[in-house]
Amino acid sequence: MRRPCLSTAPSRAIRGVLGALLAFTVAGPVPPLHAGASEASAQVAAEAARLLEQHVEDVSGPGIAVLVARGDQVLFRDARGMASVELGVPLQAGHVVRIASITKQFSAAGLLRLVDQGKVKLDDPLSAYLPEFPGGHRITLAQLLNHTSGVRSYTRIPSHMDESIHREIDTASLVAVFGDHPVDFGPGQGYAYNDSGYVLVGAVIEKVTGQAWDDWLKSELFERFGLERTRGGATRSVVPGHAAGYRIEDDGTVSPARPLDMTQPHAAGALLSTVDDLWRWNRALHGGRVLSAESYRRMVAPEGPAADAGHRYGFGIRASTLEGLPMYEHSGGILGFVSMLLYLPEGEITVAVVRNATGRGDGSVDLIARRLATAALGAPDPASPAPIAPGPGHAINPTRETR
C-alpha cells in the first residue's frame, strides 16, 4: 500500500507532539475484560487478531477498530492501522469516527421517544408536521422509518451529490433538494433504502421539539445512556480523538477522503461515535431502557414491503439471522469511513467494527463483524461461516450508492 506523498509534512518533532496529543485525546473509561476469560473469549480474541492482521496488511495505512462483547463483558477491544497516516498516529478503539447510516438507528429511536411521550404517532401523515412537503398527506411517519415512503433519495440525485455535498446546508434547503423530484413508487407500495426519508425524520423531530435533530438526540439519548463520545458531525468543530478518513484505490494508493460537509448526511448519517459507545447503545436499546415495549417491537419487527425477503428492515434496524439465530444489524458507509453494528439476543452479543477508509476492502467490515459474532456464539468454525448478504448502509459515499 503506498502512502500519500505530502510535501508539507510536519517535522518529526511536531509530528511527535501532535501524535501524542491525538493519542491522549482518545483516553477514557475502558470497559474491563473480566478475569478468567472463557473459552469463547479466547476464541474471539484469536479470531479477531487474525482478522485484523488479514484485513489491515499495511499497518502504516488506514485501519480497523473492533469491539466484541457478551452482555457487560468485553471479549475483545483493539485496533490495527493508523488514525492519521500523515502523522503516524496509531488507530485506537477509542477513536471517534463517522458512523454513517448507523445514525438512522439513533434517529429512529429519537422519533420513537416522541411516540412514547405522546407527541407524535407513527400513523400520522408527514403533512401534520411538514405541510409544505409535496404529497406529505399520503406518507406516514412509519413509512419514513422503514423506507417505504417512495420519496426519492437525494443520494441518488447526481446533480447534488457531484456538486454540492461539500457545502453547508440547513434542513429546509436539504428537504428542497429532493422534495419536487418524482417519487419512486406510491407510499407503502414498495421498498427502497432511502436517505431522504431520514432527513424528513430529522425535520419532524426539529418541528416537534424546537431543537436541532442532533441536539434532541444528545439530550434524549446520548446523555441519558452514557454515550459520552457520540455527537453530531460538526464539520467546523475540533473533535478530540477524531480519526482521519481516507480513500484506498484498487492499486493500494491512499489519499484523504473527499470533502463532505456533515450537515449533508443529516439524520440519515451525520453522527460520530466510538465502538465503546456503540456497545453501550446496544446494551441500552436492546436492554429495554430506551423505548417502550411496543415501540421497541415495532423497531425490530419489519412490516409491509419492508418485511419482504432481502429487506427485513424495521425502523433503523435490519432483522436477519446468524447461525440460525435472530440478529439485529445496521451498516454504514460515508466518505472516508465504513462501519457495522450487530446485536444477537442469544448471549446479548454486540459486535462493532469501524474502518477509517473507503474503497478497496470495504467489504472487510461486514465480514469481520459476522465472523466475530459467530466466534462469540462459540461456533466450531468461525473462519468459515455461511454466506450472509450485506446489510443496509451507506448514507453518502463516493459512488452515490446505498446498500
Residue pairs with C-beta under 8 A, 6 or more apart in sequence:
1 57
1 58
1 60
1 61
1 248
1 252
1 253
1 254
2 251
2 252
2 253
2 254
3 60
3 61
3 85
3 254
4 85
4 86
4 253
4 254
4 255
4 256
6 86
9 15
9 86
10 18
10 87
15 87
15 88
18 87
18 89
19 84
19 87
19 88
19 89
22 83
22 84
22 87
22 89
22 241
23 89
23 90
23 92
25 240
25 241
26 92
26 94
26 95
26 96
26 240
26 241
27 94
28 94
28 228
28 229
28 276
30 77
30 94
30 276
31 69
31 72
31 74
31 77
31 276
31 279
32 74
33 41
33 73
33 74
33 75
33 77
34 73
34 74
37 45
37 75
39 378
40 70
40 75
40 375
40 376
40 377
40 378
41 73
41 75
41 76
43 375
43 378
43 382
44 68
44 75
44 76
44 372
44 375
44 376
45 75
45 76
47 371
47 372
47 375
47 382
47 383
48 66
48 68
48 76
48 78
48 368
48 372
48 375
49 78
50 383
51 66
51 367
51 368
51 371
51 372
52 64
52 66
52 78
52 79
52 80
52 368
53 80
55 64
55 361
55 364
55 367
55 368
56 63
56 64
56 80
56 81
58 81
58 252
59 80
59 81
59 82
59 90
60 82
60 85
60 88
61 81
61 82
61 85
61 246
61 248
61 254
61 357
62 81
62 82
62 85
62 91
62 245
62 246
62 248
62 254
62 355
62 356
62 357
63 79
63 80
63 81
63 82
63 83
63 90
63 91
63 355
63 356
64 79
64 80
64 81
64 91
64 353
64 354
64 355
64 364
64 365
64 368
65 78
65 79
65 91
65 92
65 93
65 95
65 97
65 275
65 353
65 354
65 355
66 76
66 77
66 78
66 79
66 93
66 275
66 351
66 352
66 353
66 368
66 372
67 74
67 76
67 77
67 93
67 275
67 276
67 278
67 279
67 350
67 351
67 352
68 74
68 75
68 76
68 77
68 349
68 350
68 351
68 372
68 373
68 375
68 376
69 75
69 279
69 349
69 350
70 347
70 348
70 349
70 350
70 376
71 283
71 347
71 348
72 283
74 279
75 376
76 372
77 93
77 275
77 276
78 93
79 90
79 91
79 92
79 93
79 95
80 91
81 90
81 91
81 356
82 88
82 89
82 90
82 91
83 89
83 90
83 91
83 92
83 95
83 243
83 244
83 356
84 243
84 244
85 244
85 246
85 254
86 244
91 243
91 356
93 274
93 275
93 276
94 229
94 241
94 274
94 276
95 241
95 242
95 243
95 274
95 356
96 229
96 239
96 240
96 241
96 242
96 243
96 272
96 273
96 274
97 242
97 243
97 245
97 272
97 273
97 274
97 337
97 339
97 354
97 356
98 233
98 245
98 262
98 269
98 270
98 271
98 272
98 332
98 334
98 336
98 337
98 339
99 269
99 271
99 272
99 273
99 278
99 332
99 337
99 339
99 341
99 354
100 265
100 269
100 332
100 333
100 334
100 337
100 338
100 339
100 393
100 394
100 395
100 396
101 195
101 268
101 269
101 330
101 331
101 332
101 333
101 334
101 392
101 393
101 394
101 395
102 271
102 273
102 278
102 330
102 331
102 332
102 339
102 341
103 198
103 265
103 267
103 268
103 269
103 270
103 271
103 332
103 395
104 198
104 267
104 268
104 269
104 316
104 330
104 395
105 281
105 285
105 316
105 317
105 330
105 341
106 217
106 221
106 230
106 271
106 281
106 316
107 198
107 201
107 202
107 205
107 213
107 217
107 267
107 268
107 316
108 145
108 201
108 299
108 315
108 316
108 317
109 221
109 285
109 290
109 291
109 299
109 316
110 205
110 213
110 216
110 217
110 220
110 221
111 120
111 141
111 145
111 201
111 204
111 205
112 291
112 295
112 298
112 299
112 315
113 220
113 221
113 290
113 291
114 120
114 205
114 208
114 209
115 121
115 122
115 295
116 291
116 292
116 295
119 208
120 129
120 141
120 204
120 208
121 141
122 140
122 141
122 142
122 145
122 298
123 140
123 141
123 142
124 140
124 141
125 136
125 137
125 138
125 139
125 140
126 133
126 136
126 137
126 139
126 140
126 141
126 144
126 149
126 200
126 204
127 133
127 136
127 137
127 139
129 203
129 204
129 207
129 208
130 136
130 175
130 200
130 203
130 204
130 207
133 139
133 175
133 179
133 200
134 179
134 180
135 183
135 187
138 186
138 187
139 149
139 150
139 151
139 187
140 187
140 188
141 201
141 204
142 298
142 303
142 315
143 149
143 150
143 187
143 188
143 197
144 151
144 197
144 198
144 200
144 201
144 204
145 197
145 201
145 314
145 315
145 316
146 191
146 302
146 303
146 304
146 306
146 313
146 314
146 315
147 191
147 192
147 193
147 194
147 197
147 306
147 311
147 313
148 187
148 188
148 189
148 190
148 191
148 304
148 305
148 306
149 187
149 194
149 197
149 200
150 183
150 184
150 185
150 186
150 187
150 188
150 189
150 190
150 192
151 178
151 183
151 184
151 194
151 196
151 197
151 200
152 178
152 181
152 182
152 183
152 184
152 196
153 178
153 192
153 193
153 194
153 195
153 196
153 197
153 402
154 160
154 161
154 174
154 177
154 178
154 195
154 196
154 199
155 161
155 195
155 196
155 394
155 395
155 396
155 400
155 402
156 400
156 402
157 177
157 178
157 181
158 400
160 177
161 396
161 400
164 177
164 264
165 260
165 261
165 264
165 396
166 258
166 259
166 260
166 261
167 261
167 264
168 235
168 236
168 261
168 263
169 177
169 261
169 263
169 264
170 263
171 199
171 202
171 203
171 206
171 213
171 266
172 203
174 199
174 263
174 264
174 266
175 199
175 200
175 203
178 196
178 199
184 190
184 192
185 192
188 304
188 305
189 305
190 305
191 305
191 306
191 308
191 311
191 313
193 313
193 392
193 402
193 403
194 402
195 265
195 268
195 269
195 395
195 396
195 402
196 268
197 268
198 266
198 267
198 268
198 269
199 266
199 267
199 268
201 213
201 267
202 213
202 266
202 267
202 268
203 213
203 267
205 211
205 213
205 216
205 217
205 267
206 212
206 213
206 216
209 216
211 219
212 232
213 266
213 267
214 231
214 232
214 267
214 270
214 271
215 232
217 232
217 271
218 231
218 232
221 227
221 290
222 228
222 230
222 231
225 280
225 281
225 284
225 289
225 290
226 280
226 284
227 273
227 277
227 280
227 281
228 277
229 241
229 272
229 273
229 274
229 276
229 277
230 271
230 272
230 273
230 274
230 277
230 281
231 239
231 271
231 272
231 273
232 262
232 270
232 271
232 272
233 262
233 263
233 265
233 270
233 271
233 272
234 262
234 272
235 260
235 261
235 262
235 263
239 272
242 272
243 356
244 256
244 257
244 336
244 356
245 256
245 257
245 335
245 336
245 337
245 356
245 357
245 358
246 254
246 255
246 256
246 257
246 336
246 356
246 357
246 358
247 254
247 255
247 256
247 257
247 258
247 335
247 336
247 357
247 358
247 359
247 398
248 254
248 357
248 358
248 359
248 360
248 361
249 255
249 359
249 360
250 359
250 360
252 360
254 357
256 336
257 335
257 336
257 337
257 357
257 358
258 335
258 336
258 398
259 335
260 334
260 335
260 336
260 396
262 270
263 270
264 270
264 396
265 334
265 395
265 396
268 395
269 332
269 334
269 394
269 395
269 396
270 395
273 281
275 352
275 353
275 354
278 341
278 350
278 352
279 350
279 352
281 341
282 341
282 343
282 350
282 352
283 348
283 350
284 290
285 291
285 296
286 328
286 343
286 345
286 348
287 348
288 296
290 296
291 299
298 314
298 315
299 314
299 315
299 316
299 317
300 314
300 317
300 319
300 328
301 314
301 319
302 311
302 312
302 313
302 314
302 319
303 314
305 311
306 312
306 313
306 314
310 389
311 318
312 318
312 319
312 320
313 319
313 392
314 328
316 330
317 328
317 329
317 330
318 328
318 329
318 330
318 391
318 392
319 326
319 327
319 328
320 327
320 328
320 329
320 388
320 389
320 391
321 327
322 342
322 344
322 370
322 373
322 374
322 377
322 385
322 388
323 374
323 377
323 379
323 385
323 386
325 344
325 345
325 346
325 377
326 344
326 345
326 346
327 342
327 343
327 344
327 373
328 342
328 343
328 344
328 345
329 340
329 341
329 342
329 343
329 369
329 391
330 340
330 341
330 391
330 392
330 393
331 338
331 339
331 340
331 341
331 365
331 366
331 390
331 391
331 392
331 393
331 394
331 403
332 338
332 339
332 340
332 393
332 394
332 395
333 339
333 358
333 362
333 393
333 394
333 395
333 397
333 403
334 358
334 394
334 395
334 396
334 397
335 358
335 396
335 397
335 398
336 356
336 357
336 358
337 354
337 355
337 356
337 357
337 358
338 354
338 355
338 357
338 358
338 362
338 365
338 393
339 352
339 353
339 354
339 355
339 365
340 351
340 352
340 353
340 354
340 365
340 366
340 368
340 369
340 391
341 350
341 351
341 352
341 369
342 349
342 350
342 351
342 352
342 369
342 370
342 373
343 349
343 350
344 373
344 376
344 377
346 377
347 376
347 377
349 373
349 376
349 377
351 369
351 372
351 373
351 376
352 369
353 365
353 368
353 369
353 372
354 365
355 361
355 362
355 364
355 365
358 397
358 398
359 398
363 390
366 390
366 391
370 385
370 388
371 382
371 383
371 385
372 382
374 382
374 385
375 382
379 385
390 403
391 403
392 402
392 403
393 402
393 403
394 401
394 402
394 403
395 402
